[in-house]
Amino acid sequence: MFFSSSVVWALVCVFLWYFVGAHIVASMGYPPLAEEQQPVGAAFFVTPTNFLFYLYFILCAAVFCGFWHVISKSNPWIAWSVWGSAFIVFITYFGVQIDVAVNVWRRPFFDLLQNALGGKPGVTDGDFYGLLWAFTQLGLVGVAVSVISSFFLSHYLFRWRWAMNNFYMSKWEKLRHIEGASQRVQEDTMRFATNLEGLGVSLIGSVMTLIVFLPILLELSKYVTDLPIIGAIPYSLVWLALIWSVFGTFLLALFGIKLPGLNFRNQRVEAAYRKELVYGEDREDRAQPPTVTELFSNVRRNYFRMYFHYAYFNVARYSYGQLDAIFLYFVLVPTFVAHKITLGIWQQIATAFGQVSNSFQYLVSSWTTIIELLSIHKRLKAFEAAIYDEPLPPIDQRYLEREAGVIHADG
């Protein structure tokens, strides 16, 4: 409910800002600045429009977090789970704002560089030093935000693991019969938290990047009026980023459909092999060569199966990555030849397109981590089923039946 309501509330807040709040801010005498009018350097963050949006963000977060604080006041993790989540969203958004500020800086700097290399008069050392100082300001802000974000996220995710550990251990009597129970409590909760650090923050960052960079890409699309084969289409850069990214996502999802189950089974055979070796440390009748050989053959068989499926998955992944590196150059050839953009505008288009395309490609870039997280989720779902006296997932039921000597027709 918390995450579902947070998505709904975020959509409501975004809608209100773009269709109501932005107009109110403009009526106060602070209309949105055009791309070429944005201040360069740290001054970008304190423009009236940006400052008022920060206040709006804090107000919306306070309303949402205050509601959940009242609803879940008995939860001992309320400060981290609710208010901490809001802080992560805000600092992730601010990180995206730094990317926007750097993109604003690119146009004047690379246009100046183009003029200097082309021998145009009027270019001085001071012009370059001034823009380099502006970039240094952005770099200092970026370093501070990255350090704070990394430190806070580390504590946030460890506390998530801490909460899971406490919850599972309080139900240990129901869980101890599950295959690899100790591993699931110790290792899977750790890996779950670690993977979420990458996937969760990347997802928030991708959404924030789309919200911030899509209007920029829409504005820059006016320079790209002709595409190869297709010809002229409105908002060309946005459509290209969307179609290309959706194609990559479906391509990798199709080629990687078997991998989550294989990763899940791999954790199982590794756990069985490790468990027998641990027993063998204390008992002479355990970890005998025939048993160990059979268990390791299961490990070997599953790894070889994974290597085969990862082979064709990697063909798709790396081929898409190579094509992605030249895709934007290919579609902008008519624009280059027609001399419609400067070097500075090209840098802004490349950055904005890359940001939007990478956001749309969230599943593409995160697919291997998602596969691992899905396999961990499968293992932890067995815990949830045992806690609430629900039927175990089929793969766990079959494991217990095999342990009890029940043999199915398919083995």
C-alpha positions as CSV (number, residue, x, y, z in Angstrom):
1,M,0.0,0.0,0.0
2,F,2.8,2.4,0.8
3,F,4.5,2.0,-2.5
4,S,1.3,2.0,-4.5
5,S,0.1,5.1,-2.8
6,S,3.4,6.8,-3.3
7,V,3.2,6.2,-7.1
8,V,-0.3,7.6,-7.2
9,W,0.6,10.6,-5.1
10,A,3.7,11.3,-7.2
11,L,1.6,11.3,-10.4
12,V,-0.9,13.7,-8.8
13,C,1.8,16.0,-7.7
14,V,3.5,16.0,-11.1
15,F,0.2,16.7,-12.8
16,L,-0.6,19.6,-10.4
17,W,2.8,21.2,-10.9
18,Y,2.8,21.1,-14.7
19,F,-0.8,22.0,-15.2
20,V,-1.5,24.3,-12.2
21,G,1.6,25.1,-10.2
22,A,3.8,26.2,-13.2
23,H,1.1,28.6,-14.3
24,I,0.8,30.1,-10.8
25,V,4.5,30.6,-10.7
26,A,4.4,32.2,-14.2
27,S,1.6,34.5,-13.0
28,M,3.9,35.6,-10.1
29,G,6.3,36.9,-12.7
30,Y,8.6,33.9,-12.9
31,P,7.9,32.2,-16.3
32,P,10.1,29.2,-17.3
33,L,13.3,30.4,-18.9
34,A,14.2,29.2,-22.4
35,E,17.2,26.8,-22.7
36,E,19.6,29.6,-23.9
37,Q,18.5,31.9,-21.1
38,Q,19.2,29.6,-18.2
39,P,22.0,30.8,-15.8
40,V,25.2,28.9,-16.1
41,G,26.8,27.5,-13.0
42,A,25.6,27.2,-9.4
43,A,23.1,30.1,-10.0
44,F,21.0,27.6,-11.9
45,F,19.8,26.0,-8.7
46,V,18.5,29.2,-7.1
47,T,16.4,30.6,-9.9
48,P,13.0,31.6,-8.7
49,T,11.3,28.8,-10.6
50,N,13.6,26.1,-9.3
51,F,13.5,27.4,-5.7
52,L,9.6,27.5,-5.7
53,F,9.6,23.9,-7.0
54,Y,11.8,22.8,-4.1
55,L,9.3,24.3,-1.7
56,Y,6.4,22.6,-3.6
57,F,8.3,19.3,-3.4
58,I,8.8,19.6,0.3
59,L,5.2,20.5,0.9
60,C,3.9,17.5,-1.1
61,A,6.4,15.1,0.6
62,A,5.4,16.5,4.1
63,V,1.7,15.8,3.4
64,F,2.3,12.3,2.2
65,C,4.8,11.4,4.9
66,G,2.7,13.0,7.6
67,F,-0.3,10.8,6.5
68,W,1.7,7.6,6.6
69,H,3.4,8.6,9.9
70,V,-0.1,8.7,11.5
71,I,-1.3,5.5,9.8
72,S,1.9,3.5,10.8
73,K,3.0,5.3,14.0
74,S,3.4,1.9,15.7
75,N,6.1,0.9,13.1
76,P,9.5,1.2,14.7
77,W,11.1,1.9,11.2
78,I,8.7,4.8,10.4
79,A,11.4,7.5,10.3
80,W,13.6,5.5,7.8
81,S,10.9,3.8,5.7
82,V,8.7,6.9,5.2
83,W,10.7,10.1,5.7
84,G,13.9,8.4,4.5
85,S,12.2,7.4,1.3
86,A,11.1,11.0,0.7
87,F,14.6,12.2,1.3
88,I,16.0,9.7,-1.2
89,V,13.5,10.9,-3.8
90,F,14.4,14.5,-3.3
91,I,18.2,14.0,-3.4
92,T,17.8,11.8,-6.5
93,Y,15.8,14.6,-8.1
94,F,18.5,17.1,-7.1
95,G,21.1,14.9,-8.8
96,V,19.1,15.0,-12.0
97,Q,19.0,18.8,-11.7
98,I,22.8,18.8,-11.6
99,D,22.7,16.9,-14.9
100,V,20.4,19.6,-16.3
101,A,22.7,22.3,-15.1
102,V,25.6,20.7,-16.8
103,N,23.6,20.3,-20.0
104,V,22.8,24.1,-19.9
105,W,26.6,24.7,-19.5
106,R,27.4,22.6,-22.6
107,R,25.9,25.0,-25.2
108,P,27.9,28.2,-24.4
109,F,31.1,26.2,-23.7
110,F,31.1,24.1,-26.9
111,D,29.9,27.1,-29.0
112,L,32.8,29.1,-27.6
113,L,35.1,26.2,-28.4
114,Q,33.8,26.0,-32.0
115,N,34.3,29.7,-32.4
116,A,37.9,29.5,-31.0
117,L,38.8,26.6,-33.3
118,G,37.3,28.3,-36.3
119,G,39.4,31.4,-35.7
120,K,36.5,33.8,-35.0
121,P,37.6,37.1,-33.4
122,G,36.5,38.1,-29.9
123,V,37.3,34.9,-28.0
124,T,39.4,35.5,-25.0
125,D,41.1,33.4,-22.2
126,G,38.7,34.9,-19.7
127,D,35.7,33.5,-21.6
128,F,37.0,29.9,-21.2
129,Y,38.1,30.4,-17.6
130,G,34.7,31.8,-16.7
131,L,32.9,28.8,-18.1
132,L,35.4,26.4,-16.5
133,W,34.8,28.0,-13.1
134,A,31.0,27.6,-13.7
135,F,31.6,23.9,-14.3
136,T,33.7,23.7,-11.2
137,Q,30.8,25.1,-9.2
138,L,28.5,22.4,-10.6
139,G,31.2,19.8,-9.8
140,L,31.5,20.8,-6.2
141,V,27.7,20.6,-5.7
142,G,27.7,17.2,-7.4
143,V,30.4,15.9,-5.1
144,A,28.5,17.0,-2.0
145,V,25.2,15.5,-3.2
146,S,26.9,12.2,-4.2
147,V,28.6,11.8,-0.8
148,I,25.4,12.6,1.1
149,S,23.4,10.3,-1.1
150,S,25.8,7.4,-0.8
151,F,26.1,7.7,3.0
152,F,22.4,7.9,3.6
153,L,21.5,5.1,1.2
154,S,24.0,2.8,2.8
155,H,22.3,3.3,6.2
156,Y,18.8,3.2,4.7
157,L,19.4,-0.2,2.9
158,F,21.1,-1.8,5.9
159,R,18.1,-0.9,8.0
160,W,15.8,-2.4,5.4
161,R,17.9,-5.6,5.8
162,W,17.8,-5.2,9.6
163,A,14.0,-5.0,9.6
164,M,13.7,-8.1,7.3
165,N,16.2,-10.1,9.5
166,N,14.3,-9.2,12.7
167,F,11.0,-10.2,11.1
168,Y,12.1,-13.5,9.7
169,M,13.9,-14.5,12.9
170,S,10.8,-13.7,14.9
171,K,9.1,-16.4,12.8
172,W,12.0,-18.8,12.8
173,E,10.0,-21.8,14.1
174,K,7.9,-21.7,10.9
175,L,10.8,-21.1,8.6
176,R,13.5,-23.5,9.7
177,H,12.1,-26.4,7.6
178,I,12.5,-24.3,4.4
179,E,15.4,-25.4,2.2
180,G,18.4,-23.2,2.8
181,A,16.6,-21.2,5.5
182,S,19.8,-19.9,7.1
183,Q,21.1,-18.8,3.7
184,R,17.8,-17.0,2.9
185,V,17.9,-15.0,6.2
186,Q,21.6,-14.2,6.1
187,E,22.5,-13.9,2.4
188,D,19.3,-13.3,0.5
189,T,18.3,-10.4,2.7
190,M,21.8,-8.9,2.2
191,R,21.6,-9.3,-1.6
192,F,18.1,-8.1,-1.7
193,A,19.1,-4.8,0.0
194,T,22.3,-4.5,-2.1
195,N,20.4,-5.0,-5.4
196,L,17.7,-2.6,-4.4
197,E,20.4,0.1,-3.9
198,G,21.1,-0.1,-7.6
199,L,17.7,-0.9,-9.0
200,G,15.5,1.2,-6.7
201,V,17.6,4.4,-6.9
202,S,18.1,3.9,-10.7
203,L,14.4,3.5,-11.1
204,I,13.7,6.7,-9.2
205,G,16.5,8.5,-11.1
206,S,15.1,7.3,-14.4
207,V,11.6,8.6,-13.6
208,M,13.0,11.9,-12.4
209,T,15.2,12.2,-15.5
210,L,12.2,11.6,-17.8
211,I,10.2,14.3,-15.9
212,V,13.0,16.8,-16.2
213,F,14.7,16.0,-19.5
214,L,11.6,15.3,-21.7
215,P,10.6,19.0,-21.9
216,I,14.2,19.8,-22.8
217,L,14.3,17.1,-25.5
218,L,10.9,18.4,-26.8
219,E,12.5,21.9,-27.1
220,L,15.6,20.6,-28.8
221,S,13.5,18.6,-31.3
222,K,12.9,21.8,-33.2
223,Y,16.4,21.6,-34.6
224,V,15.9,18.1,-36.0
225,T,13.3,18.5,-38.8
226,D,14.4,15.7,-41.1
227,L,15.2,12.0,-40.4
228,P,16.6,9.3,-42.6
229,I,14.0,7.3,-44.5
230,I,11.1,8.6,-42.3
231,G,11.4,12.3,-43.2
232,A,10.0,15.1,-41.0
233,I,8.0,14.2,-37.9
234,P,7.0,16.4,-34.9
235,Y,8.9,15.9,-31.6
236,S,11.3,13.6,-33.5
237,L,13.9,13.1,-30.8
238,V,11.3,12.1,-28.2
239,W,9.7,9.5,-30.5
240,L,13.1,8.1,-31.5
241,A,14.2,7.7,-27.9
242,L,10.9,6.0,-27.0
243,I,10.8,3.6,-29.9
244,W,14.5,2.7,-29.8
245,S,14.3,2.0,-26.0
246,V,11.1,0.0,-26.1
247,F,12.6,-2.1,-28.9
248,G,15.7,-2.8,-26.7
249,T,13.6,-3.6,-23.7
250,F,11.4,-6.2,-25.5
251,L,14.5,-7.7,-27.2
252,L,16.3,-8.4,-23.9
253,A,13.1,-9.5,-22.1
254,L,12.5,-12.0,-24.9
255,F,16.1,-13.4,-24.9
256,G,16.4,-13.4,-21.1
257,I,13.0,-15.0,-20.2
258,K,14.6,-18.2,-18.8
259,L,17.3,-16.6,-16.7
260,P,15.5,-15.8,-13.5
261,G,14.5,-19.4,-13.0
262,L,18.0,-20.7,-13.8
263,N,19.5,-18.2,-11.2
264,F,16.9,-19.5,-8.7
265,R,17.9,-23.1,-9.2
266,N,21.5,-22.1,-9.1
267,Q,21.2,-20.8,-5.6
268,R,19.4,-24.0,-4.6
269,V,22.1,-26.4,-5.9
270,E,24.9,-24.2,-4.4
271,A,23.1,-24.2,-1.1
272,A,22.7,-28.0,-1.1
273,Y,26.4,-28.5,-1.9
274,R,27.5,-26.0,0.7
275,K,25.2,-27.5,3.4
276,E,26.6,-31.0,2.9
277,L,30.1,-29.7,3.2
278,V,29.2,-28.0,6.4
279,Y,27.8,-31.2,7.8
280,G,31.0,-32.9,6.8
281,E,33.0,-30.6,9.0
282,D,31.5,-32.2,12.1
283,R,30.4,-35.7,11.1
284,E,32.5,-38.4,9.4
285,D,29.5,-40.0,7.7
286,R,28.6,-36.8,5.8
287,A,30.2,-35.3,2.7
288,Q,31.3,-38.7,1.5
289,P,32.8,-38.7,-2.1
290,P,29.8,-40.2,-3.8
291,T,27.4,-37.7,-2.2
292,V,29.7,-34.7,-2.9
293,T,30.2,-35.8,-6.5
294,E,26.5,-36.0,-7.1
295,L,25.8,-32.6,-5.5
296,F,28.6,-31.0,-7.4
297,S,27.4,-32.5,-10.7
298,N,24.1,-30.7,-10.0
299,V,26.1,-27.5,-9.6
300,R,28.0,-28.2,-12.8
301,R,24.9,-29.1,-14.8
302,N,23.1,-25.9,-13.8
303,Y,26.0,-23.7,-14.5
304,F,26.5,-25.1,-18.0
305,R,22.8,-24.6,-18.7
306,M,23.1,-21.0,-17.5
307,Y,26.2,-20.4,-19.7
308,F,24.2,-21.6,-22.7
309,H,21.3,-19.3,-22.1
310,Y,23.5,-16.4,-21.2
311,A,25.4,-16.8,-24.5
312,Y,22.5,-15.9,-26.7
313,F,21.2,-13.3,-24.2
314,N,24.6,-11.6,-24.4
315,V,24.5,-11.7,-28.2
316,A,21.3,-9.7,-28.0
317,R,22.6,-7.4,-25.2
318,Y,26.0,-6.5,-26.7
319,S,24.6,-6.2,-30.3
320,Y,22.0,-3.7,-29.0
321,G,24.7,-1.8,-27.1
322,Q,26.9,-1.5,-30.2
323,L,24.0,-0.2,-32.3
324,D,22.9,2.1,-29.5
325,A,26.3,3.8,-29.7
326,I,25.8,5.0,-33.3
327,F,22.0,5.3,-33.4
328,L,21.8,9.0,-32.7
329,Y,24.6,9.8,-35.2
330,F,22.7,7.9,-37.8
331,V,19.4,9.7,-37.4
332,L,21.1,13.1,-37.3
333,V,23.1,12.8,-40.5
334,P,20.6,15.0,-42.5
335,T,20.7,17.6,-39.7
336,F,24.5,17.6,-39.7
337,V,24.7,17.9,-43.5
338,A,22.1,20.8,-43.5
339,H,24.2,22.8,-41.0
340,K,21.2,23.2,-38.7
341,I,23.0,22.9,-35.4
342,T,26.1,24.2,-33.8
343,L,28.6,22.1,-31.7
344,G,27.0,23.4,-28.5
345,I,23.5,22.4,-29.6
346,W,24.8,19.0,-30.7
347,Q,26.2,18.5,-27.2
348,Q,22.9,19.4,-25.6
349,I,21.0,17.1,-28.0
350,A,23.4,14.2,-27.4
351,T,23.2,14.6,-23.6
352,A,19.4,15.1,-23.4
353,F,18.8,12.2,-25.8
354,G,21.1,10.0,-23.9
355,Q,19.5,10.8,-20.6
356,V,15.9,10.2,-21.9
357,S,17.0,7.1,-23.8
358,N,18.8,5.7,-20.8
359,S,15.7,6.3,-18.7
360,F,13.5,4.5,-21.2
361,Q,16.2,1.7,-21.3
362,Y,16.0,1.2,-17.5
363,L,15.1,-2.5,-18.0
364,V,17.8,-2.9,-20.6
365,S,20.6,-1.6,-18.5
366,S,19.4,-3.3,-15.3
367,W,18.2,-6.6,-16.7
368,T,21.0,-8.8,-15.3
369,T,20.4,-7.3,-11.8
370,I,16.7,-7.7,-12.2
371,I,17.2,-11.4,-13.0
372,E,19.2,-11.8,-9.8
373,L,16.6,-9.9,-7.8
374,L,13.8,-12.0,-9.2
375,S,15.5,-15.2,-8.2
376,I,16.0,-13.8,-4.6
377,H,12.4,-12.8,-4.6
378,K,11.4,-16.3,-5.5
379,R,13.3,-17.6,-2.5
380,L,11.9,-15.1,0.0
381,K,8.4,-15.7,-1.2
382,A,8.6,-19.2,0.3
383,F,9.3,-17.5,3.6
384,E,6.2,-15.3,3.3
385,A,4.1,-18.4,2.4
386,A,5.4,-20.3,5.4
387,I,4.8,-17.4,7.8
388,Y,1.2,-16.9,6.7
389,D,0.4,-20.6,6.4
390,E,-0.1,-20.4,2.6
391,P,0.9,-23.1,0.1
392,L,4.6,-23.0,-0.8
393,P,5.7,-22.1,-4.3
394,P,5.6,-25.2,-6.6
395,I,9.4,-25.3,-6.8
396,D,9.7,-25.5,-3.0
397,Q,6.9,-28.1,-2.8
398,R,8.8,-30.3,-5.2
399,Y,12.0,-29.9,-3.3
400,L,10.3,-31.0,0.0
401,E,8.7,-33.9,-1.8
402,R,12.0,-35.0,-3.3
403,E,13.5,-34.9,0.2
404,A,10.7,-37.1,1.5
405,G,11.2,-39.5,-1.4
406,V,8.2,-38.6,-3.5
407,I,9.1,-39.1,-7.2
408,H,7.1,-37.5,-10.0
409,A,6.7,-39.0,-13.4
410,D,9.0,-36.3,-15.0
411,G,11.6,-36.9,-12.3
